Amino acid sequence: MTDNELVPEEPTEGELATTGGADGTTATGDDAAEVVDRDAKSAPADRATDGPFDATEANPARPYVDLGGLKILPREGLHLRLEVEEGTNRVVAVGLDYAGSTLQVQAFAAPRSTGLWHEIREQIEDQILKQGGKSTAQVGPFGPELVAGVPATAPDGTQGMRIARFIGVDGPRWLLRGVIAGEAIQNPTAKTAVEELFRSVVVVRGTQPMPPRDLIPLSIPKTAASGGAAPAGS
């Protein structure tokens, strides 16, 4: 897997917002992301107890949907989609529709003692700006994150920005990245619900050696609980 596969071409399944302000990177006052060691791990202090979880930390009694490299906890109103790479039929991401929002999650192999999120976040930001979009750095419940938008055209022809929030957590030998769009961008209730959903994700890194940044393999569940699969980016 190349580095660019960690950096989406545009925010996935975002919403259209009215274009405003100058393009470029901004920061949100007291919440602005500070300059940090790019090799340091980025994760909330309570990650091991409140998630996102490593497979060794998850409660085995909970009824997870097993997708190989990820486990998802079902809940009322949650619809799960598998995003499949065209041509190879490889499952590359999990899409979660919940609380009027979408959450795309992917897990990547990472070094044992260093993190990836600080570096990957910079690369996402650079890619967004190269597309003529804008990116706002902020600190959220998971640590440094981005709210980004790229120019897009609404069905009625109106020009706007497709908005998405990029979050990431470095765990034990893995990086879990999330892309949030929809109601959770601005609605506090939806925002809290989707953040809790992200917290509940379990990453199954496995014991096999993997190069850093490689996608941790995903698989189609044996049960029909996951719903249908869809092509990546659909």
Secondary structure by P-SEA (a helix, b strand, c coil): ccccccccccccccccccccccbbbbbccccccccccccccccccccccccccccccccccccccccccbbbbbcccbbbbbbbbcccccccbbbbbcccbbbbbbbbbbccccccaaaaaaaaaaaaaaacbbbbbbbccccccccccccccccccbbbbbbbbbbbbbcccbbbbbbbbccccccaaaaaaaaaaaaaccccccccccccccccbbbbbccccccccccccc
